[in-house]
């Protein structure tokens, strides 16, 4: 994420390199879910130490493919 004037600039996640590391907050912003939900989704992550999980873009994209559903009814 690029910072401008102390604020995080909007980044199109498709523009990130596959090996880029994201925080749970950044993944949540991308997926439009809360940070806590990111931690519950069981997306593969890298442990960089105490309270420092990071998520690789390529792992997030692969995880999203496993969650893909084709048509049919949505769960309530």
PyMOL Python script that loads the backbone (N, CA, C, O; Angstrom):
from pymol import cmd

cmd.read_pdbstr("""\
ATOM      1  N   UNK A   1       0.846  -1.180   0.000  1.00  0.00           N
ATOM      2  CA  UNK A   1       0.000   0.000   0.000  1.00  0.00           C
ATOM      3  C   UNK A   1       0.892   1.243   0.000  1.00  0.00           C
ATOM      4  O   UNK A   1       1.905   1.287   0.697  1.00  0.00           O
ATOM      5  N   UNK A   2       0.533   2.185  -0.733  1.00  0.00           N
ATOM      6  CA  UNK A   2       1.261   3.435  -0.816  1.00  0.00           C
ATOM      7  C   UNK A   2       0.635   4.439   0.138  1.00  0.00           C
ATOM      8  O   UNK A   2      -0.589   4.512   0.249  1.00  0.00           O
ATOM      9  N   UNK A   3       1.451   5.198   0.817  1.00  0.00           N
ATOM     10  CA  UNK A   3       0.904   6.198   1.734  1.00  0.00           C
ATOM     11  C   UNK A   3       1.059   7.585   1.133  1.00  0.00           C
ATOM     12  O   UNK A   3       2.104   7.932   0.582  1.00  0.00           O
ATOM     13  N   UNK A   4      -0.003   8.366   1.250  1.00  0.00           N
ATOM     14  CA  UNK A   4       0.026   9.744   0.783  1.00  0.00           C
ATOM     15  C   UNK A   4      -0.533  10.609   1.896  1.00  0.00           C
ATOM     16  O   UNK A   4      -1.666  10.403   2.332  1.00  0.00           O
ATOM     17  N   UNK A   5       0.231  11.553   2.350  1.00  0.00           N
ATOM     18  CA  UNK A   5      -0.200  12.481   3.392  1.00  0.00           C
ATOM     19  C   UNK A   5      -0.725  11.747   4.621  1.00  0.00           C
ATOM     20  O   UNK A   5      -1.721  12.161   5.214  1.00  0.00           O
ATOM     21  N   UNK A   6      -0.053  10.648   5.010  1.00  0.00           N
ATOM     22  CA  UNK A   6      -0.465   9.925   6.201  1.00  0.00           C
ATOM     23  C   UNK A   6      -1.681   9.040   6.007  1.00  0.00           C
ATOM     24  O   UNK A   6      -2.123   8.395   6.958  1.00  0.00           O
ATOM     25  N   UNK A   7      -2.234   8.992   4.808  1.00  0.00           N
ATOM     26  CA  UNK A   7      -3.404   8.156   4.520  1.00  0.00           C
ATOM     27  C   UNK A   7      -3.001   7.067   3.534  1.00  0.00           C
ATOM     28  O   UNK A   7      -2.137   7.275   2.682  1.00  0.00           O
ATOM     29  N   UNK A   8      -3.627   5.921   3.657  1.00  0.00           N
ATOM     30  CA  UNK A   8      -3.351   4.831   2.732  1.00  0.00           C
ATOM     31  C   UNK A   8      -4.020   5.110   1.401  1.00  0.00           C
ATOM     32  O   UNK A   8      -5.221   5.378   1.347  1.00  0.00           O
ATOM     33  N   UNK A   9      -3.253   5.047   0.334  1.00  0.00           N
ATOM     34  CA  UNK A   9      -3.802   5.270  -1.004  1.00  0.00           C
ATOM     35  C   UNK A   9      -4.549   4.018  -1.454  1.00  0.00           C
ATOM     36  O   UNK A   9      -4.191   2.902  -1.077  1.00  0.00           O
ATOM     37  N   UNK A  10      -5.570   4.209  -2.246  1.00  0.00           N
ATOM     38  CA  UNK A  10      -6.317   3.075  -2.770  1.00  0.00           C
ATOM     39  C   UNK A  10      -5.465   2.357  -3.804  1.00  0.00           C
ATOM     40  O   UNK A  10      -4.920   2.978  -4.717  1.00  0.00           O
ATOM     41  N   UNK A  11      -5.358   1.061  -3.654  1.00  0.00           N
ATOM     42  CA  UNK A  11      -4.578   0.245  -4.572  1.00  0.00           C
ATOM     43  C   UNK A  11      -5.509  -0.785  -5.178  1.00  0.00           C
ATOM     44  O   UNK A  11      -6.315  -1.393  -4.474  1.00  0.00           O
ATOM     45  N   UNK A  12      -5.400  -0.981  -6.477  1.00  0.00           N
ATOM     46  CA  UNK A  12      -6.130  -2.055  -7.116  1.00  0.00           C
ATOM     47  C   UNK A  12      -5.333  -3.317  -6.843  1.00  0.00           C
ATOM     48  O   UNK A  12      -4.180  -3.434  -7.257  1.00  0.00           O
ATOM     49  N   UNK A  13      -5.946  -4.254  -6.149  1.00  0.00           N
ATOM     50  CA  UNK A  13      -5.203  -5.425  -5.713  1.00  0.00           C
ATOM     51  C   UNK A  13      -4.709  -6.270  -6.872  1.00  0.00           C
ATOM     52  O   UNK A  13      -3.732  -7.004  -6.722  1.00  0.00           O
ATOM     53  N   UNK A  14      -5.361  -6.185  -8.024  1.00  0.00           N
ATOM     54  CA  UNK A  14      -4.892  -6.899  -9.206  1.00  0.00           C
ATOM     55  C   UNK A  14      -3.547  -6.390  -9.695  1.00  0.00           C
ATOM     56  O   UNK A  14      -2.860  -7.072 -10.456  1.00  0.00           O
ATOM     57  N   UNK A  15      -3.169  -5.197  -9.260  1.00  0.00           N
ATOM     58  CA  UNK A  15      -1.895  -4.601  -9.665  1.00  0.00           C
ATOM     59  C   UNK A  15      -0.739  -5.063  -8.787  1.00  0.00           C
ATOM     60  O   UNK A  15       0.421  -4.814  -9.118  1.00  0.00           O
ATOM     61  N   UNK A  16      -1.030  -5.722  -7.688  1.00  0.00           N
ATOM     62  CA  UNK A  16       0.019  -6.156  -6.773  1.00  0.00           C
ATOM     63  C   UNK A  16       0.732  -7.388  -7.314  1.00  0.00           C
ATOM     64  O   UNK A  16       0.103  -8.246  -7.933  1.00  0.00           O
ATOM     65  N   UNK A  17       2.046  -7.482  -7.084  1.00  0.00           N
ATOM     66  CA  UNK A  17       2.756  -8.691  -7.503  1.00  0.00           C
ATOM     67  C   UNK A  17       2.281  -9.891  -6.677  1.00  0.00           C
ATOM     68  O   UNK A  17       1.874  -9.716  -5.529  1.00  0.00           O
ATOM     69  N   UNK A  18       2.325 -11.097  -7.233  1.00  0.00           N
ATOM     70  CA  UNK A  18       1.824 -12.285  -6.536  1.00  0.00           C
ATOM     71  C   UNK A  18       2.492 -12.543  -5.187  1.00  0.00           C
ATOM     72  O   UNK A  18       1.878 -13.119  -4.288  1.00  0.00           O
ATOM     73  N   UNK A  19       3.746 -12.118  -5.045  1.00  0.00           N
ATOM     74  CA  UNK A  19       4.465 -12.358  -3.795  1.00  0.00           C
ATOM     75  C   UNK A  19       4.301 -11.238  -2.770  1.00  0.00           C
ATOM     76  O   UNK A  19       4.888 -11.299  -1.690  1.00  0.00           O
ATOM     77  N   UNK A  20       3.515 -10.224  -3.095  1.00  0.00           N
ATOM     78  CA  UNK A  20       3.306  -9.113  -2.158  1.00  0.00           C
ATOM     79  C   UNK A  20       2.674  -9.635  -0.873  1.00  0.00           C
ATOM     80  O   UNK A  20       1.821 -10.523  -0.899  1.00  0.00           O
ATOM     81  N   UNK A  21       3.106  -9.069   0.248  1.00  0.00           N
ATOM     82  CA  UNK A  21       2.561  -9.445   1.552  1.00  0.00           C
ATOM     83  C   UNK A  21       1.588  -8.381   2.024  1.00  0.00           C
ATOM     84  O   UNK A  21       1.880  -7.187   1.958  1.00  0.00           O
ATOM     85  N   UNK A  22       0.426  -8.819   2.504  1.00  0.00           N
ATOM     86  CA  UNK A  22      -0.609  -7.909   2.984  1.00  0.00           C
ATOM     87  C   UNK A  22      -0.924  -8.191   4.440  1.00  0.00           C
ATOM     88  O   UNK A  22      -0.775  -9.319   4.910  1.00  0.00           O
ATOM     89  N   UNK A  23      -1.357  -7.167   5.146  1.00  0.00           N
ATOM     90  CA  UNK A  23      -1.833  -7.340   6.515  1.00  0.00           C
ATOM     91  C   UNK A  23      -3.277  -7.835   6.478  1.00  0.00           C
ATOM     92  O   UNK A  23      -3.918  -7.828   5.427  1.00  0.00           O
ATOM     93  N   UNK A  24      -3.777  -8.261   7.626  1.00  0.00           N
ATOM     94  CA  UNK A  24      -5.179  -8.689   7.718  1.00  0.00           C
ATOM     95  C   UNK A  24      -6.111  -7.528   7.381  1.00  0.00           C
ATOM     96  O   UNK A  24      -7.154  -7.733   6.760  1.00  0.00           O
ATOM     97  N   UNK A  25      -5.748  -6.319   7.781  1.00  0.00           N
ATOM     98  CA  UNK A  25      -6.571  -5.149   7.460  1.00  0.00           C
ATOM     99  C   UNK A  25      -6.646  -4.926   5.952  1.00  0.00           C
ATOM    100  O   UNK A  25      -7.714  -4.628   5.416  1.00  0.00           O
ATOM    101  N   UNK A  26      -5.514  -5.071   5.273  1.00  0.00           N
ATOM    102  CA  UNK A  26      -5.485  -4.881   3.821  1.00  0.00           C
ATOM    103  C   UNK A  26      -6.284  -5.970   3.105  1.00  0.00           C
ATOM    104  O   UNK A  26      -6.995  -5.689   2.140  1.00  0.00           O
ATOM    105  N   UNK A  27      -6.168  -7.206   3.577  1.00  0.00           N
ATOM    106  CA  UNK A  27      -6.950  -8.296   2.986  1.00  0.00           C
ATOM    107  C   UNK A  27      -8.436  -8.041   3.215  1.00  0.00           C
ATOM    108  O   UNK A  27      -9.251  -8.250   2.316  1.00  0.00           O
ATOM    109  N   UNK A  28      -8.786  -7.592   4.413  1.00  0.00           N
ATOM    110  CA  UNK A  28     -10.177  -7.272   4.710  1.00  0.00           C
ATOM    111  C   UNK A  28     -10.720  -6.181   3.810  1.00  0.00           C
ATOM    112  O   UNK A  28     -11.859  -6.256   3.350  1.00  0.00           O
ATOM    113  N   UNK A  29      -9.907  -5.166   3.557  1.00  0.00           N
ATOM    114  CA  UNK A  29     -10.312  -4.086   2.648  1.00  0.00           C
ATOM    115  C   UNK A  29     -10.564  -4.644   1.249  1.00  0.00           C
ATOM    116  O   UNK A  29     -11.542  -4.286   0.593  1.00  0.00           O
ATOM    117  N   UNK A  30      -9.682  -5.515   0.809  1.00  0.00           N
ATOM    118  CA  UNK A  30      -9.788  -6.126  -0.517  1.00  0.00           C
ATOM    119  C   UNK A  30     -11.049  -6.976  -0.635  1.00  0.00           C
ATOM    120  O   UNK A  30     -11.781  -6.881  -1.619  1.00  0.00           O
ATOM    121  N   UNK A  31     -11.298  -7.814   0.386  1.00  0.00           N
ATOM    122  CA  UNK A  31     -12.432  -8.741   0.341  1.00  0.00           C
ATOM    123  C   UNK A  31     -13.725  -8.137   0.880  1.00  0.00           C
ATOM    124  O   UNK A  31     -14.777  -8.774   0.849  1.00  0.00           O
ATOM    125  N   UNK A  32     -13.637  -6.910   1.371  1.00  0.00           N
ATOM    126  CA  UNK A  32     -14.812  -6.213   1.923  1.00  0.00           C
ATOM    127  C   UNK A  32     -15.382  -6.945   3.143  1.00  0.00           C
ATOM    128  O   UNK A  32     -16.595  -7.101   3.284  1.00  0.00           O
ATOM    129  N   UNK A  33     -14.471  -7.391   4.022  1.00  0.00           N
ATOM    130  CA  UNK A  33     -14.866  -8.027   5.276  1.00  0.00           C
ATOM    131  C   UNK A  33     -14.026  -7.432   6.402  1.00  0.00           C
ATOM    132  O   UNK A  33     -13.008  -6.785   6.158  1.00  0.00           O
ATOM    133  N   UNK A  34     -14.460  -7.657   7.619  1.00  0.00           N
ATOM    134  CA  UNK A  34     -13.735  -7.156   8.787  1.00  0.00           C
ATOM    135  C   UNK A  34     -12.425  -7.926   8.981  1.00  0.00           C
ATOM    136  O   UNK A  34     -12.290  -9.070   8.546  1.00  0.00           O
ATOM    137  N   UNK A  35     -11.483  -7.287   9.628  1.00  0.00           N
ATOM    138  CA  UNK A  35     -10.185  -7.900   9.917  1.00  0.00           C
ATOM    139  C   UNK A  35     -10.364  -9.227  10.651  1.00  0.00           C
ATOM    140  O   UNK A  35      -9.699 -10.214  10.337  1.00  0.00           O
ATOM    141  N   UNK A  36     -11.257  -9.241  11.620  1.00  0.00           N
ATOM    142  CA  UNK A  36     -11.511 -10.454  12.410  1.00  0.00           C
ATOM    143  C   UNK A  36     -12.008 -11.589  11.506  1.00  0.00           C
ATOM    144  O   UNK A  36     -11.642 -12.748  11.701  1.00  0.00           O
ATOM    145  N   UNK A  37     -12.826 -11.257  10.538  1.00  0.00           N
ATOM    146  CA  UNK A  37     -13.325 -12.273   9.606  1.00  0.00           C
ATOM    147  C   UNK A  37     -12.189 -12.844   8.765  1.00  0.00           C
ATOM    148  O   UNK A  37     -12.173 -14.041   8.479  1.00  0.00           O
ATOM    149  N   UNK A  38     -11.250 -12.008   8.372  1.00  0.00           N
ATOM    150  CA  UNK A  38     -10.081 -12.481   7.609  1.00  0.00           C
ATOM    151  C   UNK A  38      -9.368 -13.564   8.412  1.00  0.00           C
ATOM    152  O   UNK A  38      -8.968 -14.589   7.860  1.00  0.00           O
ATOM    153  N   UNK A  39      -9.211 -13.337   9.706  1.00  0.00           N
ATOM    154  CA  UNK A  39      -8.522 -14.293  10.565  1.00  0.00           C
ATOM    155  C   UNK A  39      -9.312 -15.596  10.705  1.00  0.00           C
ATOM    156  O   UNK A  39      -8.718 -16.646  10.951  1.00  0.00           O
ATOM    157  N   UNK A  40     -10.606 -15.549  10.557  1.00  0.00           N
ATOM    158  CA  UNK A  40     -11.454 -16.745  10.686  1.00  0.00           C
ATOM    159  C   UNK A  40     -11.593 -17.526   9.383  1.00  0.00           C
ATOM    160  O   UNK A  40     -11.996 -18.689   9.409  1.00  0.00           O
ATOM    161  N   UNK A  41     -11.274 -16.924   8.263  1.00  0.00           N
ATOM    162  CA  UNK A  41     -11.519 -17.539   6.958  1.00  0.00           C
ATOM    163  C   UNK A  41     -10.549 -18.660   6.586  1.00  0.00           C
ATOM    164  O   UNK A  41     -10.757 -19.351   5.589  1.00  0.00           O
ATOM    165  N   UNK A  42      -9.517 -18.840   7.360  1.00  0.00           N
ATOM    166  CA  UNK A  42      -8.522 -19.891   7.110  1.00  0.00           C
ATOM    167  C   UNK A  42      -7.769 -19.698   5.797  1.00  0.00           C
ATOM    168  O   UNK A  42      -7.420 -20.663   5.118  1.00  0.00           O
ATOM    169  N   UNK A  43      -7.529 -18.446   5.455  1.00  0.00           N
ATOM    170  CA  UNK A  43      -6.675 -18.133   4.310  1.00  0.00           C
ATOM    171  C   UNK A  43      -5.240 -18.450   4.738  1.00  0.00           C
ATOM    172  O   UNK A  43      -4.842 -18.067   5.838  1.00  0.00           O
ATOM    173  N   UNK A  44      -4.457 -19.133   3.908  1.00  0.00           N
ATOM    174  CA  UNK A  44      -3.066 -19.408   4.284  1.00  0.00           C
ATOM    175  C   UNK A  44      -2.322 -18.107   4.603  1.00  0.00           C
ATOM    176  O   UNK A  44      -2.493 -17.098   3.917  1.00  0.00           O
ATOM    177  N   UNK A  45      -1.495 -18.145   5.651  1.00  0.00           N
ATOM    178  CA  UNK A  45      -0.760 -16.951   6.042  1.00  0.00           C
ATOM    179  C   UNK A  45       0.653 -17.309   6.450  1.00  0.00           C
ATOM    180  O   UNK A  45       0.971 -18.470   6.707  1.00  0.00           O
ATOM    181  N   UNK A  46       1.487 -16.299   6.503  1.00  0.00           N
ATOM    182  CA  UNK A  46       2.888 -16.441   6.884  1.00  0.00           C
ATOM    183  C   UNK A  46       3.048 -15.826   8.267  1.00  0.00           C
ATOM    184  O   UNK A  46       2.607 -14.704   8.515  1.00  0.00           O
ATOM    185  N   UNK A  47       3.681 -16.571   9.159  1.00  0.00           N
ATOM    186  CA  UNK A  47       3.889 -16.100  10.531  1.00  0.00           C
ATOM    187  C   UNK A  47       5.227 -15.362  10.610  1.00  0.00           C
ATOM    188  O   UNK A  47       6.292 -15.976  10.541  1.00  0.00           O
ATOM    189  N   UNK A  48       5.158 -14.052  10.754  1.00  0.00           N
ATOM    190  CA  UNK A  48       6.378 -13.248  10.860  1.00  0.00           C
ATOM    191  C   UNK A  48       6.691 -12.896  12.304  1.00  0.00           C
ATOM    192  O   UNK A  48       7.486 -11.995  12.572  1.00  0.00           O
ATOM    193  N   UNK A  49       6.074 -13.598  13.220  1.00  0.00           N
ATOM    194  CA  UNK A  49       6.311 -13.338  14.630  1.00  0.00           C
ATOM    195  C   UNK A  49       5.010 -13.053  15.351  1.00  0.00           C
ATOM    196  O   UNK A  49       3.931 -13.086  14.760  1.00  0.00           O
ATOM    197  N   UNK A  50       5.129 -12.777  16.608  1.00  0.00           N
ATOM    198  CA  UNK A  50       3.969 -12.543  17.460  1.00  0.00           C
ATOM    199  C   UNK A  50       3.064 -11.455  16.883  1.00  0.00           C
ATOM    200  O   UNK A  50       3.492 -10.325  16.650  1.00  0.00           O
ATOM    201  N   UNK A  51       1.821 -11.822  16.663  1.00  0.00           N
ATOM    202  CA  UNK A  51       0.799 -10.893  16.172  1.00  0.00           C
ATOM    203  C   UNK A  51       1.165 -10.240  14.839  1.00  0.00           C
ATOM    204  O   UNK A  51       0.779  -9.100  14.580  1.00  0.00           O
ATOM    205  N   UNK A  52       1.906 -10.954  13.997  1.00  0.00           N
ATOM    206  CA  UNK A  52       2.315 -10.380  12.721  1.00  0.00           C
ATOM    207  C   UNK A  52       2.034 -11.328  11.559  1.00  0.00           C
ATOM    208  O   UNK A  52       2.957 -11.667  10.818  1.00  0.00           O
ATOM    209  N   UNK A  53       0.783 -11.767  11.377  1.00  0.00           N
ATOM    210  CA  UNK A  53       0.500 -12.606  10.209  1.00  0.00           C
ATOM    211  C   UNK A  53       0.502 -11.760   8.940  1.00  0.00           C
ATOM    212  O   UNK A  53       0.075 -10.605   8.953  1.00  0.00           O
ATOM    213  N   UNK A  54       0.978 -12.335   7.859  1.00  0.00           N
ATOM    214  CA  UNK A  54       0.941 -11.672   6.561  1.00  0.00           C
ATOM    215  C   UNK A  54       0.379 -12.655   5.542  1.00  0.00           C
ATOM    216  O   UNK A  54       0.558 -13.868   5.658  1.00  0.00           O
ATOM    217  N   UNK A  55      -0.293 -12.114   4.556  1.00  0.00           N
ATOM    218  CA  UNK A  55      -0.970 -12.913   3.546  1.00  0.00           C
ATOM    219  C   UNK A  55      -0.384 -12.584   2.185  1.00  0.00           C
ATOM    220  O   UNK A  55      -0.304 -11.416   1.807  1.00  0.00           O
ATOM    221  N   UNK A  56       0.031 -13.622   1.436  1.00  0.00           N
ATOM    222  CA  UNK A  56       0.558 -13.394   0.092  1.00  0.00           C
ATOM    223  C   UNK A  56      -0.597 -13.327  -0.895  1.00  0.00           C
ATOM    224  O   UNK A  56      -1.555 -14.095  -0.809  1.00  0.00           O
ATOM    225  N   UNK A  57      -0.489 -12.398  -1.830  1.00  0.00           N
ATOM    226  CA  UNK A  57      -1.532 -12.200  -2.835  1.00  0.00           C
ATOM    227  C   UNK A  57      -1.838 -13.512  -3.558  1.00  0.00           C
ATOM    228  O   UNK A  57      -3.006 -13.848  -3.751  1.00  0.00           O
ATOM    229  N   UNK A  58      -0.810 -14.256  -3.958  1.00  0.00           N
ATOM    230  CA  UNK A  58      -1.043 -15.508  -4.693  1.00  0.00           C
ATOM    231  C   UNK A  58      -1.804 -16.525  -3.850  1.00  0.00           C
ATOM    232  O   UNK A  58      -2.606 -17.288  -4.390  1.00  0.00           O
ATOM    233  N   UNK A  59      -1.571 -16.554  -2.530  1.00  0.00           N
ATOM    234  CA  UNK A  59      -2.302 -17.473  -1.655  1.00  0.00           C
ATOM    235  C   UNK A  59      -3.761 -17.057  -1.514  1.00  0.00           C
ATOM    236  O   UNK A  59      -4.652 -17.905  -1.459  1.00  0.00           O
ATOM    237  N   UNK A  60      -3.998 -15.762  -1.456  1.00  0.00           N
ATOM    238  CA  UNK A  60      -5.377 -15.256  -1.350  1.00  0.00           C
ATOM    239  C   UNK A  60      -6.149 -15.612  -2.617  1.00  0.00           C
ATOM    240  O   UNK A  60      -7.284 -16.084  -2.547  1.00  0.00           O
ATOM    241  N   UNK A  61      -5.528 -15.384  -3.778  1.00  0.00           N
ATOM    242  CA  UNK A  61      -6.190 -15.698  -5.047  1.00  0.00           C
ATOM    243  C   UNK A  61      -6.478 -17.193  -5.171  1.00  0.00           C
ATOM    244  O   UNK A  61      -7.549 -17.578  -5.642  1.00  0.00           O
ATOM    245  N   UNK A  62      -5.534 -18.041  -4.754  1.00  0.00           N
ATOM    246  CA  UNK A  62      -5.747 -19.491  -4.799  1.00  0.00           C
ATOM    247  C   UNK A  62      -6.865 -19.892  -3.843  1.00  0.00           C
ATOM    248  O   UNK A  62      -7.703 -20.728  -4.180  1.00  0.00           O
ATOM    249  N   UNK A  63      -6.880 -19.298  -2.655  1.00  0.00           N
ATOM    250  CA  UNK A  63      -7.939 -19.586  -1.680  1.00  0.00           C
ATOM    251  C   UNK A  63      -9.299 -19.172  -2.232  1.00  0.00           C
ATOM    252  O   UNK A  63     -10.280 -19.898  -2.073  1.00  0.00           O
ATOM    253  N   UNK A  64      -9.362 -18.016  -2.874  1.00  0.00           N
ATOM    254  CA  UNK A  64     -10.623 -17.558  -3.459  1.00  0.00           C
ATOM    255  C   UNK A  64     -11.144 -18.556  -4.497  1.00  0.00           C
ATOM    256  O   UNK A  64     -12.350 -18.789  -4.579  1.00  0.00           O
ATOM    257  N   UNK A  65     -10.258 -19.135  -5.277  1.00  0.00           N
ATOM    258  CA  UNK A  65     -10.681 -20.126  -6.278  1.00  0.00           C
ATOM    259  C   UNK A  65     -11.317 -21.348  -5.614  1.00  0.00           C
ATOM    260  O   UNK A  65     -12.256 -21.929  -6.158  1.00  0.00           O
ATOM    261  N   UNK A  66     -10.812 -21.739  -4.447  1.00  0.00           N
ATOM    262  CA  UNK A  66     -11.393 -22.894  -3.746  1.00  0.00           C
ATOM    263  C   UNK A  66     -12.770 -22.572  -3.185  1.00  0.00           C
ATOM    264  O   UNK A  66     -13.546 -23.484  -2.899  1.00  0.00           O
ATOM    265  N   UNK A  67     -13.085 -21.309  -3.024  1.00  0.00           N
ATOM    266  CA  UNK A  67     -14.362 -20.875  -2.459  1.00  0.00           C
ATOM    267  C   UNK A  67     -15.400 -20.591  -3.540  1.00  0.00           C
ATOM    268  O   UNK A  67     -16.559 -20.314  -3.230  1.00  0.00           O
ATOM    269  N   UNK A  68     -15.000 -20.656  -4.784  1.00  0.00           N
ATOM    270  CA  UNK A  68     -15.876 -20.319  -5.906  1.00  0.00           C
ATOM    271  C   UNK A  68     -17.005 -21.333  -6.029  1.00  0.00           C
ATOM    272  O   UNK A  68     -16.790 -22.539  -5.903  1.00  0.00           O
ATOM    273  N   UNK A  69     -18.203 -20.831  -6.274  1.00  0.00           N
ATOM    274  CA  UNK A  69     -19.384 -21.680  -6.473  1.00  0.00           C
ATOM    275  C   UNK A  69     -19.991 -21.346  -7.830  1.00  0.00           C
ATOM    276  O   UNK A  69     -20.007 -20.187  -8.245  1.00  0.00           O
ATOM    277  N   UNK A  70     -20.483 -22.356  -8.508  1.00  0.00           N
ATOM    278  CA  UNK A  70     -21.111 -22.158  -9.817  1.00  0.00           C
ATOM    279  C   UNK A  70     -22.621 -22.153  -9.681  1.00  0.00           C
ATOM    280  O   UNK A  70     -23.223 -23.171  -9.340  1.00  0.00           O
ATOM    281  N   UNK A  71     -23.231 -21.012  -9.946  1.00  0.00           N
ATOM    282  CA  UNK A  71     -24.690 -20.886  -9.973  1.00  0.00           C
ATOM    283  C   UNK A  71     -25.392 -21.506  -8.784  1.00  0.00           C
ATOM    284  O   UNK A  71     -24.828 -21.604  -7.695  1.00  0.00           O
ATOM    285  N   UNK A  72     -26.637 -21.926  -9.006  1.00  0.00           N
ATOM    286  CA  UNK A  72     -27.397 -22.563  -7.945  1.00  0.00           C
ATOM    287  C   UNK A  72     -27.854 -21.582  -6.882  1.00  0.00           C
ATOM    288  O   UNK A  72     -27.647 -20.373  -6.988  1.00  0.00           O
ATOM    289  N   UNK A  73     -28.470 -22.127  -5.871  1.00  0.00           N
ATOM    290  CA  UNK A  73     -28.985 -21.284  -4.784  1.00  0.00           C
ATOM    291  C   UNK A  73     -27.889 -20.924  -3.804  1.00  0.00           C
ATOM    292  O   UNK A  73     -26.967 -21.702  -3.559  1.00  0.00           O
ATOM    293  N   UNK A  74     -28.004 -19.748  -3.256  1.00  0.00           N
ATOM    294  CA  UNK A  74     -27.074 -19.287  -2.233  1.00  0.00           C
ATOM    295  C   UNK A  74     -27.553 -19.771  -0.885  1.00  0.00           C
ATOM    296  O   UNK A  74     -28.753 -19.907  -0.643  1.00  0.00           O
ATOM    297  N   UNK A  75     -26.606 -20.028  -0.020  1.00  0.00           N
ATOM    298  CA  UNK A  75     -26.965 -20.393   1.350  1.00  0.00           C
ATOM    299  C   UNK A  75     -27.523 -19.196   2.071  1.00  0.00           C
ATOM    300  O   UNK A  75     -27.080 -18.068   1.853  1.00  0.00           O
ATOM    301  N   UNK A  76     -28.491 -19.433   2.925  1.00  0.00           N
ATOM    302  CA  UNK A  76     -29.115 -18.337   3.691  1.00  0.00           C
ATOM    303  C   UNK A  76     -28.255 -17.931   4.848  1.00  0.00           C
ATOM    304  O   UNK A  76     -28.619 -17.027   5.601  1.00  0.00           O
TER     305      UNK A  76
END
""", "prot")
cmd.dss("prot")
cmd.show_as("cartoon", "prot")
cmd.util.cbc("prot")
cmd.orient("prot")
